[in-house]
Amino acid sequence: MPYVVDTEALVKRYLDTVATGTSADVAALYSEDATLEDPVGGGEVHIGRQAIQRFYTALDAAELSTELLSFRSGGHEAAFAFGITVGGAMRIEPIEVMTFDRDGLITSMKAYWSQADVTML
Amino acid sequence: MPYVVDTEALVKRYLDTVATGTSADVAALYSEDATLEDPVGGGEVHIGRQAIQRFYTALDAAELSTELLSFRSGGHEAAFAFGITVGGAMRIEPIEVMTFDRDGLITSMKAYWSQADVTML
């Protein structure tokens, strides 16, 4: 059955949660069997909400801010560019692609970025 | 076996070929069994080089220019934003995601955009 989700609102909620929430809060935005690859090409895909929470744990100690730079919808998928500033010292500007289930949970996330997209502030 | 391809050069070649080549030229950049979804969420996936050439045939009659706006590498994948101007009358700014094989051929392309990303000039 086709379904409609407001992917732009879901992406904004994700970026807000990355900035202000805990790793558990961010992991709760993912479906139980979601996959996460960040960076794409890095050779590691995190599978399942528990592994995804572990991935975000590194962010728990850091002061983070996020900014949506551009957004493209694609049905229940989306691609977007954003900036993330870590500890006021480093800014990364990835492009991410996400897919969402009918409940608005993230079923897959892929983050495209490399050292070329990292700026020391 | 892992492999390395210069995805930024391949993306630039693709955008140049879309602007100046024929549908056959663009299709030749794809692998025999490649898939193309444009726009993502549109409900149609074109499978195979012949179907992909048919998809690009609509562009054969149009005056096109393309401009790479931002590029993110991800191993043998890439995500990028670009502008495409059609007949000097319409500009679309999609985000595309591509995967490449070891020969540098495109094995999958997904284009994320909607009416919100179309400007009449």
gemmi code that builds the backbone of each chain (N, CA, C; Angstrom):
import gemmi

chains = {
    "A": [
        ("MET", (0.858, -1.204, 0.000), (0.000, 0.000, 0.000), (0.891, 1.251, 0.000)),
        ("PRO", (0.645, 2.167, -0.926), (1.395, 3.437, -0.895), (1.061, 4.190, 0.388)),
        ("TYR", (1.963, 5.014, 0.813), (1.695, 5.826, 1.988), (2.424, 7.146, 1.845)),
        ("VAL", (1.959, 8.113, 2.604), (2.514, 9.456, 2.531), (3.022, 9.842, 3.907)),
        ("VAL", (4.262, 10.303, 3.964), (4.802, 10.848, 5.213), (5.414, 12.205, 4.892)),
        ("ASP", (5.407, 13.089, 5.861), (5.969, 14.438, 5.670), (7.468, 14.347, 5.921)),
        ("THR", (8.210, 13.975, 4.870), (9.637, 13.689, 5.047), (10.416, 14.934, 5.470)),
        ("GLU", (9.973, 16.114, 5.032), (10.715, 17.323, 5.424), (10.588, 17.562, 6.933)),
        ("ALA", (9.385, 17.381, 7.474), (9.203, 17.523, 8.930), (10.012, 16.467, 9.679)),
        ("LEU", (10.066, 15.247, 9.128), (10.811, 14.165, 9.785), (12.314, 14.434, 9.770)),
        ("VAL", (12.810, 15.003, 8.668), (14.233, 15.341, 8.589), (14.558, 16.455, 9.584)),
        ("LYS", (13.668, 17.452, 9.671), (13.911, 18.535, 10.637), (13.897, 18.001, 12.068)),
        ("ARG", (12.981, 17.079, 12.366), (12.941, 16.478, 13.698), (14.236, 15.706, 13.972)),
        ("TYR", (14.714, 15.003, 12.963), (15.985, 14.271, 13.107), (17.135, 15.224, 13.422)),
        ("LEU", (17.246, 16.312, 12.653), (18.359, 17.249, 12.879), (18.242, 17.921, 14.251)),
        ("ASP", (17.020, 18.260, 14.650), (16.809, 18.835, 15.988), (17.214, 17.833, 17.076)),
        ("THR", (16.861, 16.578, 16.870), (17.157, 15.561, 17.881), (18.653, 15.286, 17.960)),
        ("VAL", (19.327, 15.277, 16.805), (20.786, 15.120, 16.824), (21.418, 16.254, 17.630)),
        ("ALA", (20.888, 17.477, 17.468), (21.482, 18.643, 18.144), (21.203, 18.650, 19.634)),
        ("THR", (19.978, 18.269, 20.031), (19.565, 18.504, 21.416), (19.290, 17.227, 22.207)),
        ("GLY", (19.179, 16.081, 21.521), (18.788, 14.853, 22.221), (19.973, 13.969, 22.567)),
        ("THR", (19.654, 12.852, 23.199), (20.665, 11.838, 23.513), (20.745, 10.828, 22.357)),
        ("SER", (21.738, 9.950, 22.434), (21.844, 8.897, 21.423), (20.598, 8.009, 21.438)),
        ("ALA", (19.998, 7.814, 22.608), (18.766, 7.014, 22.698), (17.616, 7.727, 21.991)),
        ("ASP", (17.557, 9.060, 22.143), (16.512, 9.829, 21.460), (16.647, 9.710, 19.945)),
        ("VAL", (17.890, 9.808, 19.463), (18.097, 9.719, 18.012), (17.773, 8.308, 17.527)),
        ("ALA", (18.238, 7.293, 18.255), (17.981, 5.905, 17.856), (16.486, 5.604, 17.806)),
        ("ALA", (15.711, 6.281, 18.654), (14.256, 6.053, 18.692), (13.567, 6.552, 17.427)),
        ("LEU", (14.256, 7.362, 16.632), (13.686, 7.832, 15.367), (13.852, 6.796, 14.257)),
        ("TYR", (14.649, 5.758, 14.541), (14.907, 4.699, 13.560), (14.002, 3.497, 13.836)),
        ("SER", (13.674, 2.763, 12.776), (12.912, 1.530, 12.955), (13.830, 0.462, 13.556)),
        ("GLU", (13.216, -0.575, 14.096), (13.937, -1.637, 14.817), (15.040, -2.263, 13.960)),
        ("ASP", (14.764, -2.429, 12.664), (15.698, -3.121, 11.769), (16.350, -2.167, 10.765)),
        ("ALA", (16.466, -0.897, 11.156), (17.025, 0.104, 10.239), (18.508, -0.147, 9.979)),
        ("THR", (19.004, 0.472, 8.907), (20.435, 0.419, 8.586), (20.987, 1.838, 8.500)),
        ("LEU", (22.248, 1.982, 8.855), (22.909, 3.286, 8.862), (24.321, 3.127, 8.314)),
        ("GLU", (24.669, 3.939, 7.317), (26.021, 3.920, 6.744), (26.542, 5.353, 6.733)),
        ("ASP", (27.547, 5.621, 7.567), (28.047, 6.990, 7.743), (29.513, 6.920, 8.140)),
        ("PRO", (30.448, 7.264, 7.243), (30.210, 7.723, 5.868), (29.991, 6.568, 4.900)),
        ("VAL", (29.245, 6.833, 3.824), (29.107, 5.849, 2.749), (30.494, 5.568, 2.176)),
        ("GLY", (30.793, 4.303, 1.969), (32.103, 3.914, 1.453), (33.100, 3.643, 2.560)),
        ("GLY", (32.674, 3.867, 3.810), (33.578, 3.654, 4.938), (33.730, 2.195, 5.300)),
        ("GLY", (32.901, 1.361, 4.706), (33.066, -0.070, 4.881), (32.260, -0.661, 6.016)),
        ("GLU", (31.457, 0.171, 6.710), (30.699, -0.351, 7.847), (29.235, 0.082, 7.737)),
        ("VAL", (28.336, -0.883, 7.849), (26.916, -0.580, 7.890), (26.395, -1.029, 9.256)),
        ("HIS", (25.790, -0.110, 10.002), (25.232, -0.423, 11.314), (23.798, -0.906, 11.115)),
        ("ILE", (23.489, -2.070, 11.659), (22.196, -2.701, 11.414), (21.453, -2.858, 12.725)),
        ("GLY", (20.238, -2.296, 12.791), (19.399, -2.440, 13.967), (19.543, -1.255, 14.911)),
        ("ARG", (18.465, -0.997, 15.655), (18.402, 0.219, 16.489), (19.491, 0.258, 17.559)),
        ("GLN", (19.857, -0.928, 18.091), (20.862, -0.976, 19.152), (22.233, -0.553, 18.610)),
        ("ALA", (22.600, -1.091, 17.446), (23.878, -0.714, 16.823), (23.859, 0.765, 16.439)),
        ("ILE", (22.698, 1.241, 16.022), (22.567, 2.646, 15.622), (22.735, 3.556, 16.843)),
        ("GLN", (22.148, 3.157, 17.969), (22.344, 3.961, 19.187), (23.821, 4.016, 19.573)),
        ("ARG", (24.517, 2.873, 19.461), (25.963, 2.867, 19.753), (26.700, 3.855, 18.851)),
        ("PHE", (26.315, 3.895, 17.577), (26.961, 4.819, 16.635), (26.811, 6.264, 17.120)),
        ("TYR", (25.635, 6.621, 17.627), (25.395, 8.011, 18.036), (25.946, 8.329, 19.422)),
        ("THR", (26.387, 7.321, 20.168), (26.869, 7.546, 21.528), (28.026, 8.537, 21.564)),
        ("ALA", (28.855, 8.506, 20.510), (29.997, 9.425, 20.440), (29.532, 10.884, 20.502)),
        ("LEU", (28.291, 11.109, 20.101), (27.788, 12.491, 20.062), (27.256, 12.948, 21.415)),
        ("ASP", (27.044, 12.016, 22.354), (26.415, 12.377, 23.626), (27.232, 13.408, 24.389)),
        ("ALA", (28.560, 13.307, 24.279), (29.418, 14.198, 25.062), (29.661, 15.541, 24.374)),
        ("ALA", (29.286, 15.641, 23.103), (29.665, 16.826, 22.315), (28.548, 17.870, 22.273)),
        ("GLU", (28.966, 19.124, 22.206), (28.038, 20.239, 21.971), (27.791, 20.291, 20.461)),
        ("LEU", (26.541, 20.074, 20.052), (26.248, 19.983, 18.620), (25.232, 21.023, 18.189)),
        ("SER", (25.412, 21.565, 16.991), (24.312, 22.298, 16.374), (24.180, 21.826, 14.937)),
        ("THR", (22.951, 21.866, 14.422), (22.686, 21.386, 13.065), (21.870, 22.426, 12.311)),
        ("GLU", (22.025, 22.413, 11.007), (21.352, 23.402, 10.162), (21.003, 22.733, 8.831)),
        ("LEU", (19.730, 22.693, 8.493), (19.312, 22.132, 7.197), (19.655, 23.131, 6.096)),
        ("LEU", (20.432, 22.699, 5.118), (20.873, 23.609, 4.044), (20.018, 23.459, 2.791)),
        ("SER", (19.665, 22.223, 2.426), (18.744, 22.048, 1.304), (18.073, 20.704, 1.450)),
        ("PHE", (16.858, 20.618, 0.925), (16.033, 19.439, 1.120), (15.383, 19.057, -0.206)),
        ("ARG", (15.406, 17.763, -0.546), (14.724, 17.266, -1.742), (13.882, 16.065, -1.358)),
        ("SER", (12.601, 16.127, -1.654), (11.733, 15.003, -1.319), (11.723, 13.981, -2.436)),
        ("GLY", (11.375, 12.758, -2.117), (11.259, 11.685, -3.095), (10.320, 10.625, -2.545)),
        ("GLY", (9.024, 10.940, -2.554), (8.052, 10.003, -1.988), (8.337, 9.813, -0.512)),
        ("HIS", (8.484, 8.566, -0.070), (8.832, 8.343, 1.336), (10.342, 8.241, 1.530)),
        ("GLU", (11.099, 8.810, 0.572), (12.541, 8.970, 0.727), (12.849, 10.468, 0.704)),
        ("ALA", (14.062, 10.834, 1.082), (14.477, 12.231, 1.003), (15.993, 12.305, 0.917)),
        ("ALA", (16.473, 13.361, 0.259), (17.906, 13.685, 0.235), (18.044, 15.110, 0.736)),
        ("PHE", (19.075, 15.356, 1.528), (19.229, 16.708, 2.075), (20.679, 16.980, 2.419)),
        ("ALA", (21.038, 18.255, 2.304), (22.361, 18.719, 2.727), (22.186, 19.464, 4.038)),
        ("PHE", (23.115, 19.281, 4.955), (23.029, 19.992, 6.230), (24.426, 20.248, 6.760)),
        ("GLY", (24.496, 21.183, 7.702), (25.742, 21.448, 8.396), (25.618, 20.971, 9.832)),
        ("ILE", (26.670, 20.363, 10.352), (26.703, 19.986, 11.769), (27.996, 20.528, 12.369)),
        ("THR", (27.846, 21.300, 13.438), (28.999, 21.888, 14.119), (29.208, 21.141, 15.430)),
        ("VAL", (30.452, 20.697, 15.645), (30.795, 19.860, 16.801), (31.698, 20.669, 17.733)),
        ("GLY", (31.192, 20.921, 18.949), (31.997, 21.599, 19.961), (32.480, 22.982, 19.531)),
        ("GLY", (31.759, 23.589, 18.591), (32.144, 24.908, 18.113), (33.472, 24.918, 17.380)),
        ("ALA", (34.029, 23.726, 17.126), (35.401, 23.643, 16.606), (35.477, 23.093, 15.185)),
        ("MET", (34.470, 22.331, 14.794), (34.538, 21.612, 13.527), (33.164, 21.624, 12.893)),
        ("ARG", (33.114, 21.865, 11.598), (31.844, 21.821, 10.886), (31.950, 20.828, 9.728)),
        ("ILE", (30.949, 19.964, 9.611), (30.876, 18.995, 8.518), (29.597, 19.282, 7.738)),
        ("GLU", (29.683, 19.208, 6.410), (28.487, 19.413, 5.582), (28.228, 18.191, 4.701)),
        ("PRO", (27.520, 17.190, 5.232), (27.209, 15.982, 4.453), (25.957, 16.180, 3.580)),
        ("ILE", (25.800, 15.265, 2.641), (24.491, 15.022, 2.027), (24.025, 13.680, 2.551)),
        ("GLU", (22.803, 13.636, 3.089), (22.255, 12.369, 3.577), (21.029, 11.974, 2.762)),
        ("VAL", (20.841, 10.664, 2.669), (19.660, 10.102, 2.040), (18.991, 9.206, 3.064)),
        ("MET", (17.678, 9.376, 3.233), (16.921, 8.574, 4.201), (15.688, 7.980, 3.535)),
        ("THR", (15.294, 6.804, 4.039), (13.997, 6.240, 3.690), (13.191, 6.111, 4.989)),
        ("PHE", (11.865, 6.226, 4.855), (10.984, 6.228, 6.022), (9.876, 5.199, 5.849)),
        ("ASP", (9.460, 4.601, 6.947), (8.313, 3.691, 6.893), (7.008, 4.485, 7.110)),
        ("ARG", (5.879, 3.776, 7.107), (4.593, 4.469, 7.174), (4.370, 5.136, 8.531)),
        ("ASP", (5.155, 4.750, 9.529), (5.057, 5.399, 10.843), (6.012, 6.586, 10.968)),
        ("GLY", (6.734, 6.883, 9.889), (7.662, 8.009, 9.937), (8.998, 7.670, 10.563)),
        ("LEU", (9.225, 6.386, 10.838), (10.535, 5.981, 11.363), (11.528, 5.833, 10.211)),
        ("ILE", (12.789, 6.161, 10.493), (13.848, 6.052, 9.492), (14.186, 4.574, 9.305)),
        ("THR", (14.111, 4.077, 8.068), (14.451, 2.676, 7.806), (15.862, 2.528, 7.244)),
        ("SER", (16.386, 3.602, 6.643), (17.796, 3.585, 6.229), (18.320, 5.003, 6.150)),
        ("MET", (19.582, 5.144, 6.476), (20.256, 6.440, 6.392), (21.623, 6.201, 5.783)),
        ("LYS", (21.962, 7.028, 4.801), (23.296, 6.995, 4.213), (23.835, 8.414, 4.204)),
        ("ALA", (25.038, 8.604, 4.736), (25.648, 9.931, 4.824), (26.864, 9.990, 3.901)),
        ("TYR", (26.815, 10.900, 2.935), (27.897, 11.087, 1.964), (28.722, 12.290, 2.382)),
        ("TRP", (29.965, 12.052, 2.757), (30.893, 13.140, 3.065), (32.291, 12.559, 3.158)),
        ("SER", (33.262, 13.430, 3.069), (34.661, 13.019, 3.218), (35.406, 14.149, 3.916)),
        ("GLN", (36.705, 13.963, 4.098), (37.504, 15.003, 4.760), (37.360, 16.356, 4.066)),
        ("ALA", (37.113, 16.335, 2.752), (36.971, 17.587, 1.990), (35.790, 18.421, 2.483)),
        ("ASP", (34.855, 17.778, 3.211), (33.646, 18.472, 3.658), (33.712, 18.854, 5.132)),
        ("VAL", (34.906, 18.765, 5.699), (35.125, 19.105, 7.107), (35.920, 20.410, 7.175)),
        ("THR", (35.425, 21.358, 7.963), (36.133, 22.623, 8.158), (36.451, 22.786, 9.638)),
        ("MET", (37.692, 23.121, 9.952), (38.032, 23.460, 11.331), (37.719, 24.942, 11.521)),
        ("LEU", (37.025, 25.260, 12.633), (36.532, 26.646, 12.813), (37.508, 27.457, 13.663)),
    ],
    "B": [
        ("MET", (36.436, -7.639, -4.395), (37.649, -6.819, -4.357), (37.255, -5.345, -4.293)),
        ("PRO", (37.809, -4.614, -3.344), (37.535, -3.171, -3.321), (38.121, -2.531, -4.575)),
        ("TYR", (37.567, -1.414, -4.955), (38.099, -0.701, -6.117), (37.883, 0.793, -5.916)),
        ("VAL", (38.658, 1.558, -6.637), (38.604, 3.009, -6.506), (38.267, 3.598, -7.863)),
        ("VAL", (37.281, 4.454, -7.899), (36.982, 5.204, -9.123), (36.884, 6.679, -8.743)),
        ("ASP", (37.209, 7.541, -9.691), (37.154, 8.990, -9.441), (35.724, 9.453, -9.691)),
        ("THR", (34.900, 9.335, -8.637), (33.468, 9.571, -8.822), (33.181, 11.028, -9.192)),
        ("GLU", (34.005, 11.966, -8.719), (33.742, 13.366, -9.068), (33.952, 13.586, -10.580)),
        ("ALA", (35.021, 13.019, -11.125), (35.247, 13.138, -12.576), (34.117, 12.467, -13.351)),
        ("LEU", (33.628, 11.326, -12.839), (32.550, 10.604, -13.528), (31.241, 11.390, -13.491)),
        ("VAL", (30.981, 12.043, -12.363), (29.769, 12.867, -12.256), (29.858, 14.063, -13.208)),
        ("LYS", (31.041, 14.675, -13.278), (31.203, 15.810, -14.211), (31.024, 15.351, -15.662)),
        ("ARG", (31.583, 14.175, -15.992), (31.408, 13.649, -17.346), (29.932, 13.400, -17.636)),
        ("TYR", (29.225, 12.870, -16.657), (27.784, 12.636, -16.815), (27.039, 13.948, -17.084)),
        ("LEU", (27.322, 14.982, -16.281), (26.614, 16.256, -16.456), (26.964, 16.892, -17.813)),
        ("ASP", (28.235, 16.796, -18.217), (28.631, 17.307, -19.536), (27.908, 16.560, -20.654)),
        ("THR", (27.805, 15.240, -20.492), (27.170, 14.424, -21.536), (25.673, 14.705, -21.615)),
        ("VAL", (25.028, 14.887, -20.452), (23.608, 15.260, -20.459), (23.429, 16.573, -21.220)),
        ("ALA", (24.365, 17.516, -21.019), (24.223, 18.847, -21.646), (24.496, 18.796, -23.144)),
        ("THR", (25.509, 18.028, -23.554), (25.977, 18.148, -24.944), (25.785, 16.884, -25.770)),
        ("GLY", (25.497, 15.754, -25.145), (25.432, 14.489, -25.879), (24.012, 14.096, -26.252)),
        ("THR", (23.911, 12.956, -26.916), (22.607, 12.384, -27.256), (22.165, 11.426, -26.144)),
        ("SER", (20.934, 10.964, -26.243), (20.450, 9.977, -25.270), (21.306, 8.708, -25.325)),
        ("ALA", (21.804, 8.358, -26.514), (22.669, 7.174, -26.630), (23.998, 7.410, -25.906)),
        ("ASP", (24.520, 8.644, -26.011), (25.766, 8.970, -25.311), (25.573, 8.848, -23.792)),
        ("VAL", (24.456, 9.357, -23.293), (24.213, 9.297, -21.849), (24.008, 7.845, -21.425)),
        ("ALA", (23.239, 7.104, -22.190), (22.970, 5.698, -21.841), (24.270, 4.888, -21.801)),
        ("ALA", (25.238, 5.271, -22.634), (26.509, 4.542, -22.686), (27.327, 4.721, -21.410)),
        ("LEU", (26.962, 5.697, -20.587), (27.652, 5.895, -19.303), (27.122, 4.937, -18.239)),
        ("TYR", (26.005, 4.268, -18.539), (25.387, 3.337, -17.588), (25.816, 1.905, -17.914)),
        ("SER", (25.865, 1.053, -16.897), (26.136, -0.363, -17.119), (24.901, -1.015, -17.755)),
        ("GLU", (25.118, -2.175, -18.342), (24.070, -2.890, -19.086), (22.817, -3.110, -18.236)),
        ("ASP", (23.007, -3.409, -16.948), (21.881, -3.771, -16.076), (21.596, -2.678, -15.045)),
        ("ALA", (21.940, -1.431, -15.364), (21.773, -0.318, -14.417), (20.294, -0.030, -14.156)),
        ("THR", (20.040, 0.673, -13.059), (18.682, 1.126, -12.742), (18.673, 2.637, -12.599)),
        ("LEU", (17.539, 3.237, -12.951), (17.387, 4.690, -12.905), (16.009, 5.019, -12.340)),
        ("GLU", (15.971, 5.863, -11.317), (14.699, 6.312, -10.730), (14.722, 7.840, -10.670)),
        ("ASP", (13.878, 8.470, -11.487), (13.903, 9.931, -11.613), (12.517, 10.410, -11.991)),
        ("PRO", (11.751, 11.020, -11.091), (12.125, 11.307, -9.713), (11.910, 10.118, -8.786)),
        ("VAL", (12.694, 10.065, -7.704), (12.473, 9.063, -6.660), (11.063, 9.269, -6.092)),
        ("GLY", (10.335, 8.190, -5.913), (8.963, 8.284, -5.414), (7.945, 8.434, -6.534)),
        ("GLY", (8.434, 8.528, -7.775), (7.533, 8.684, -8.915), (6.872, 7.380, -9.322)),
        ("GLY", (7.343, 6.286, -8.730), (6.664, 5.017, -8.961), (7.225, 4.215, -10.120)),
        ("GLU", (8.261, 4.739, -10.818), (8.798, 4.021, -11.968), (10.312, 3.904, -11.850)),
        ("VAL", (10.826, 2.683, -12.004), (12.263, 2.456, -12.046), (12.596, 1.897, -13.427)),
        ("HIS", (13.493, 2.568, -14.135), (13.913, 2.119, -15.463), (15.080, 1.163, -15.296)),
        ("ILE", (14.960, -0.013, -15.867), (15.944, -1.076, -15.660), (16.593, -1.437, -16.992)),
        ("GLY", (17.917, -1.336, -17.041), (18.659, -1.721, -18.241), (18.959, -0.532, -19.132)),
        ("ARG", (20.064, -0.648, -19.891), (20.556, 0.489, -20.674), (19.560, 0.948, -21.743)),
        ("GLN", (18.803, -0.013, -22.301), (17.855, 0.342, -23.351), (16.708, 1.196, -22.793)),
        ("ALA", (16.185, 0.784, -21.645), (15.120, 1.568, -20.999), (15.658, 2.928, -20.563)),
        ("ILE", (16.909, 2.942, -20.130), (17.526, 4.192, -19.686), (17.700, 5.143, -20.872)),
        ("GLN", (18.105, 4.606, -22.023), (18.217, 5.479, -23.199), (16.851, 6.068, -23.568)),
        ("ARG", (15.803, 5.247, -23.488), (14.452, 5.757, -23.778), (14.113, 6.912, -22.842)),
        ("PHE", (14.468, 6.767, -21.560), (14.190, 7.827, -20.594), (14.851, 9.138, -21.030)),
        ("TYR", (16.077, 9.081, -21.524), (16.801, 10.305, -21.879), (16.406, 10.852, -23.257)),
        ("THR", (15.649, 10.068, -24.029), (15.282, 10.501, -25.375), (14.545, 11.842, -25.372)),
        ("ALA", (13.760, 12.072, -24.336), (13.024, 13.336, -24.216), (13.962, 14.537, -24.220)),
        ("LEU", (15.210, 14.290, -23.825), (16.167, 15.399, -23.735), (16.834, 15.683, -25.078)),
        ("ASP", (16.715, 14.763, -26.047), (17.439, 14.923, -27.312), (17.051, 16.210, -28.033)),
        ("ALA", (15.768, 16.595, -27.924), (15.288, 17.763, -28.670), (15.527, 19.070, -27.915)),
        ("ALA", (15.914, 18.987, -26.651), (15.966, 20.201, -25.820), (17.385, 20.772, -25.746)),
        ("GLU", (17.443, 22.071, -25.649), (18.695, 22.781, -25.371), (18.933, 22.691, -23.868)),
        ("LEU", (20.029, 22.051, -23.470), (20.251, 21.809, -22.043), (21.568, 22.406, -21.583)),
        ("SER", (21.583, 22.921, -20.369), (22.873, 23.197, -19.734), (22.824, 22.661, -18.312)),
        ("THR", (23.976, 22.245, -17.817), (24.039, 21.661, -16.479), (25.171, 22.312, -15.690)),
        ("GLU", (25.011, 22.312, -14.382), (25.982, 22.968, -13.502), (26.056, 22.179, -12.197)),
        ("LEU", (27.238, 21.672, -11.875), (27.416, 20.958, -10.604), (27.443, 21.975, -9.466)),
        ("LEU", (26.559, 21.811, -8.496), (26.464, 22.781, -7.394), (27.207, 22.299, -6.148)),
        ("SER", (27.094, 21.013, -5.842), (27.883, 20.485, -4.726), (28.042, 18.990, -4.917)),
        ("PHE", (29.131, 18.462, -4.415), (29.483, 17.070, -4.648), (29.951, 16.445, -3.339)),
        ("ARG", (29.480, 15.216, -3.047), (29.939, 14.473, -1.878), (30.302, 13.067, -2.309)),
        ("SER", (31.515, 12.670, -2.018), (31.934, 11.317, -2.394), (31.555, 10.324, -1.308)),
        ("GLY", (31.472, 9.058, -1.691), (31.174, 7.993, -0.746), (31.683, 6.683, -1.328)),
        ("GLY", (33.017, 6.524, -1.339), (33.586, 5.321, -1.937), (33.269, 5.294, -3.422)),
        ("HIS", (32.683, 4.198, -3.891), (32.295, 4.165, -5.306), (30.845, 4.607, -5.505)),
        ("GLU", (30.348, 5.385, -4.509), (29.054, 6.056, -4.653), (29.281, 7.558, -4.572)),
        ("ALA", (28.284, 8.337, -4.917), (28.390, 9.783, -4.787), (27.006, 10.386, -4.692)),
        ("ALA", (26.925, 11.524, -3.996), (25.705, 12.331, -3.951), (26.083, 13.729, -4.403)),
        ("PHE", (25.207, 14.352, -5.175), (25.542, 15.687, -5.676), (24.283, 16.470, -5.997)),
        ("ALA", (24.396, 17.788, -5.844), (23.332, 18.710, -6.236), (23.766, 19.389, -7.519)),
        ("PHE", (22.833, 19.576, -8.434), (23.177, 20.256, -9.682), (21.962, 21.005, -10.196)),
        ("GLY", (22.242, 21.936, -11.099), (21.171, 22.646, -11.784), (21.133, 22.210, -13.234)),
        ("ILE", (19.924, 22.025, -13.763), (19.773, 21.735, -15.197), (18.770, 22.727, -15.769)),
        ("THR", (19.188, 23.423, -16.825), (18.325, 24.409, -17.468), (17.868, 23.828, -18.799)),
        ("VAL", (16.555, 23.861, -19.030), (15.947, 23.246, -20.206), (15.398, 24.345, -21.104)),
        ("GLY", (15.970, 24.436, -22.305), (15.459, 25.389, -23.292), (15.507, 26.833, -22.808)),
        ("GLY", (16.391, 27.118, -21.868), (16.499, 28.476, -21.336), (15.251, 28.936, -20.595)),
        ("ALA", (14.303, 28.009, -20.377), (12.980, 28.394, -19.856), (12.706, 27.865, -18.456)),
        ("MET", (13.388, 26.780, -18.084), (13.047, 26.092, -16.846), (14.341, 25.595, -16.219)),
        ("ARG", (14.452, 25.757, -14.915), (15.629, 25.240, -14.220), (15.177, 24.313, -13.095)),
        ("ILE", (15.815, 23.149, -13.024), (15.513, 22.189, -11.956), (16.801, 21.970, -11.175)),
        ("GLU", (16.682, 21.878, -9.862), (17.871, 21.625, -9.027), (17.666, 20.366, -8.193)),
        ("PRO", (17.982, 19.198, -8.760), (17.841, 17.932, -8.019), (19.064, 17.646, -7.143)),
        ("ILE", (18.894, 16.696, -6.240), (20.026, 15.986, -5.649), (19.995, 14.576, -6.225)),
        ("GLU", (21.117, 14.124, -6.770), (21.185, 12.763, -7.304), (22.178, 11.933, -6.510)),
        ("VAL", (21.894, 10.646, -6.471), (22.794, 9.676, -5.866), (23.111, 8.627, -6.924)),
        ("MET", (24.398, 8.330, -7.099), (24.824, 7.349, -8.093), (25.760, 6.331, -7.462)),
        ("THR", (25.719, 5.115, -8.005), (26.735, 4.106, -7.688), (27.452, 3.753, -8.992)),
        ("PHE", (28.727, 3.389, -8.871), (29.563, 3.118, -10.039), (30.230, 1.749, -9.914)),
        ("ASP", (30.417, 1.078, -11.049), (31.173, -0.174, -11.021), (32.663, 0.123, -11.219)),
        ("ARG", (33.465, -0.943, -11.252), (34.916, -0.751, -11.293), (35.375, -0.157, -12.621)),
        ("ASP", (34.499, -0.198, -13.643), (34.841, 0.408, -14.931), (34.371, 1.859, -15.012)),
        ("GLY", (33.786, 2.360, -13.912), (33.317, 3.741, -13.909), (31.951, 3.918, -14.537)),
        ("LEU", (31.287, 2.798, -14.852), (29.921, 2.902, -15.385), (28.932, 3.076, -14.237)),
        ("ILE", (27.878, 3.838, -14.499), (26.838, 4.081, -13.493), (25.995, 2.815, -13.357)),
        ("THR", (25.887, 2.288, -12.137), (25.072, 1.084, -11.928), (23.692, 1.428, -11.361)),
        ("SER", (23.590, 2.587, -10.702), (22.263, 3.055, -10.291), (22.276, 4.562, -10.164)),
        ("MET", (21.143, 5.169, -10.493), (20.970, 6.610, -10.358), (19.605, 6.856, -9.738)),
        ("LYS", (19.574, 7.719, -8.715), (18.307, 8.134, -8.122), (18.313, 9.651, -8.056)),
        ("ALA", (17.262, 10.275, -8.574), (17.164, 11.738, -8.605), (16.042, 12.183, -7.678)),
        ("TYR", (16.405, 12.991, -6.678), (15.447, 13.507, -5.699), (15.107, 14.943, -6.069)),
        ("TRP", (13.850, 15.189, -6.445), (13.379, 16.541, -6.721), (11.868, 16.494, -6.816)),
        ("SER", (11.273, 17.651, -6.686), (9.824, 17.765, -6.835), (9.525, 19.113, -7.489)),
        ("GLN", (8.266, 19.398, -7.676), (7.880, 20.671, -8.291), (8.481, 21.860, -7.547)),
        ("ALA", (8.704, 21.713, -6.251), (9.278, 22.805, -5.448), (10.685, 23.175, -5.919)),
        ("ASP", (11.335, 22.282, -6.655), (12.718, 22.517, -7.093), (12.807, 22.952, -8.550)),
        ("VAL", (11.645, 23.306, -9.117), (11.572, 23.756, -10.511), (11.291, 25.253, -10.527)),
        ("THR", (12.098, 25.982, -11.292), (11.890, 27.425, -11.435), (11.648, 27.736, -12.905)),
        ("MET", (10.612, 28.512, -13.210), (10.419, 28.990, -14.573), (11.237, 30.269, -14.716)),
        ("LEU", (12.016, 30.357, -15.812), (12.954, 31.484, -15.963), (12.315, 32.602, -16.793)),
    ],
}
model = gemmi.Model(1)
for chain_id, residues in chains.items():
    chain = gemmi.Chain(chain_id)
    for i, (resn, *xyz) in enumerate(residues, 1):
        res = gemmi.Residue()
        res.name, res.seqid = resn, gemmi.SeqId(i, " ")
        for name, pos in zip(("N", "CA", "C"), xyz):
            atom = gemmi.Atom()
            atom.name, atom.element = name, gemmi.Element(name[0])
            atom.pos, atom.b_iso = gemmi.Position(*pos), 0.0
            res.add_atom(atom)
        chain.add_residue(res)
    model.add_chain(chain)
structure = gemmi.Structure()
structure.add_model(model)
structure.setup_entities()
